[in-house]
Amino acid sequence: MTNESGTRIVHLAVYDTLADWETGHATAWLARAGHTVRTVGAVAGEPVTTIAGIRIVPDLALEDLRPEDSALLILPGADKYDEGDELAPFAAKARAFLDAGVPVAAICGATAALAREGLLDDRRHTSAVSFYLAATGYKGAEHYVEADAVRDGDLITAGPTEPVAFAREIFARLGAYEGKRDAWFRLFHDSDPAAFAELNG
């Protein structure tokens, strides 16, 4: 899928304490499907360090990111989401994306940031557990779904233990791996050996 300007660029938000395991399936397989993945940080060129201690130098500053130049914004979880408002600007950017009709995918702590931004008040969503979001004081508890990952229009949410389901919903929204998504999910989520041949057939 491309957005209205024809871009196949996917933007991955990066910040200190980023949870390394949460977006790898999505970004690696989107790249295999022909998308270009670009990293976005608070400041372009200012390194961030993930939970694993991996150093990432962002390609782009958050303030320079425009929805019309992107096919998707991915917000991984990070410890910093639970430590204050430092990452709140990323949720504000998510609002700009959704307002422009460009998809946003948030997992783990990033879902709490979206809740605080009011973006989950009227959309179906999930997270780690319902009381984690309830602690934000948001108004969308009635729309919480007990599921591995939830896609509601342009918004995708998931909890920290579901990177594969998260990726599957991203693929569905972007139209990637049509006809092979089920096999992909069964291979990486269920370790179904039969799915390998289906995926690579």
C-alpha positions in Angstrom: 0.0 0.0 0.0 1.1 3.5 -0.6 -0.4 6.7 0.8 -1.9 9.4 -1.4 1.5 10.8 -2.4 2.6 7.3 -3.4 5.2 6.8 -0.6 6.1 3.4 0.8 8.1 4.9 3.6 7.3 3.5 7.1 8.5 5.6 10.0 9.6 3.9 13.3 9.8 6.1 16.3 13.0 5.6 18.4 13.8 6.8 21.9 15.8 5.8 24.9 14.6 2.6 26.6 12.8 1.4 23.4 11.7 -2.2 23.7 13.7 -3.9 21.0 11.6 -7.0 20.6 8.3 -5.3 19.9 8.7 -4.1 16.3 11.3 -6.3 14.7 8.8 -8.6 12.9 6.9 -5.7 11.5 9.8 -3.6 10.3 11.9 -6.5 8.9 9.0 -8.0 6.9 7.7 -4.6 5.7 11.2 -4.0 4.3 11.0 -7.4 2.6 7.7 -6.4 1.1 9.2 -3.3 -0.5 8.7 -0.6 2.1 11.6 1.6 3.3 11.9 2.0 7.1 13.1 5.3 8.4 13.7 6.1 12.1 12.4 9.2 13.8 13.7 10.6 17.0 13.2 13.7 19.1 16.3 15.1 17.4 17.7 14.0 14.1 21.2 12.5 14.5 21.1 12.4 18.3 21.6 8.8 19.3 19.1 6.9 21.5 19.8 3.7 23.4 17.3 0.8 23.5 16.6 -1.5 26.5 19.2 -3.9 25.0 21.8 -1.2 24.9 21.7 -0.9 21.1 22.5 2.6 19.9 20.3 4.0 17.1 20.9 7.3 15.3 17.5 8.7 14.1 17.2 9.5 10.4 14.7 12.3 11.0 13.6 14.7 13.7 10.0 14.3 15.0 9.2 17.9 14.2 10.1 17.4 10.5 7.9 14.3 10.1 4.8 14.9 8.0 1.9 12.5 7.6 1.8 13.1 3.9 5.4 11.7 3.6 4.6 8.5 5.4 2.6 5.3 4.9 2.7 4.4 8.6 4.0 5.6 12.0 5.1 2.8 14.4 5.4 3.6 18.1 7.2 0.9 20.1 7.0 0.7 23.9 9.6 2.1 26.2 10.2 2.4 29.9 10.1 6.2 29.4 6.4 6.1 28.6 5.8 5.3 32.3 8.4 7.8 33.7 6.8 11.2 32.7 5.8 13.2 29.6 9.1 13.2 27.7 7.6 11.1 24.9 4.3 12.9 24.8 5.2 14.6 21.5 5.2 11.3 19.8 1.6 10.8 20.8 0.8 14.3 19.5 2.4 13.3 16.2 0.2 10.2 16.2 -2.8 12.5 16.5 -1.7 14.4 13.4 -1.3 11.2 11.5 -4.7 9.9 12.4 -6.3 13.2 11.6 -4.6 13.0 8.2 -5.9 9.5 7.6 -2.4 7.9 7.9 -2.2 4.8 10.0 -0.5 4.6 13.4 0.6 1.4 15.1 1.3 1.5 18.9 2.4 -1.3 21.2 3.0 -1.6 24.9 3.7 1.7 26.7 3.0 3.7 23.6 -0.7 2.7 24.0 -0.7 4.5 27.3 0.7 7.6 25.6 -2.2 7.4 23.1 -4.6 7.0 25.9 -3.4 10.2 27.6 -3.6 12.0 24.3 -7.3 11.0 24.0 -6.8 8.9 20.9 -8.3 5.7 22.5 -11.4 7.3 23.9 -13.6 6.3 20.9 -11.6 3.6 19.1 -11.4 -0.1 19.8 -8.0 -0.9 21.2 -5.9 -3.2 23.4 -2.7 -3.0 25.5 -0.9 -5.0 28.1 -3.9 -5.2 30.5 -6.9 -3.0 30.8 -5.9 -1.5 34.2 -2.6 -0.3 32.8 -4.6 2.1 30.5 -7.2 2.8 33.2 -4.4 4.3 35.3 -4.0 7.0 32.7 -7.5 8.3 33.5 -8.6 8.0 29.9 -12.2 7.8 28.8 -12.1 4.8 26.5 -12.3 1.8 28.8 -15.5 0.6 27.2 -13.6 0.2 23.9 -10.9 -2.0 25.4 -10.7 -5.4 23.8 -9.0 -8.5 25.3 -7.1 -9.5 22.2 -3.5 -10.0 21.0 -3.8 -7.0 18.7 -6.6 -4.8 17.6 -7.0 -2.8 14.4 -9.7 -0.1 14.3 -9.5 1.8 11.0 -6.1 3.5 10.9 -5.1 2.6 14.5 -3.4 -0.6 15.5 -2.6 -1.5 19.2 -1.1 -4.4 20.9 0.4 -5.5 24.2 4.2 -6.1 24.8 4.0 -9.9 24.4 2.4 -9.8 21.0 4.9 -8.5 18.4 3.8 -11.1 15.8 0.1 -10.3 16.1 1.0 -6.6 16.0 2.9 -7.2 12.8 0.0 -9.2 11.2 -2.4 -6.3 11.8 0.1 -3.8 10.3 0.5 -6.0 7.2 -3.3 -6.2 6.9 -3.6 -2.4 7.1 -0.9 -1.8 4.5 -2.0 -4.7 2.2 1.2 -6.6 2.6 1.4 -10.3 2.1 -2.1 -10.7 0.7 -3.0 -14.4 0.6 0.0 -15.3 2.8 -0.6 -13.4 6.1 -2.2 -16.5 7.7 0.7 -18.6 6.8 3.1 -16.0 8.0 1.3 -15.8 11.3 1.1 -19.5 11.8 4.8 -19.8 11.1 6.0 -17.1 13.5 3.3 -17.3 16.2 2.5 -21.0 16.2 5.7 -22.5 14.8 3.6 -24.4 12.3 6.1 -26.1 9.9 3.5 -26.5 7.1 3.2 -22.7 7.0 6.8 -22.3 5.8 6.0 -23.9 2.4 2.8 -21.9 2.1 4.7 -18.6 2.8 7.5 -19.4 0.4 5.5 -21.1 -2.3 
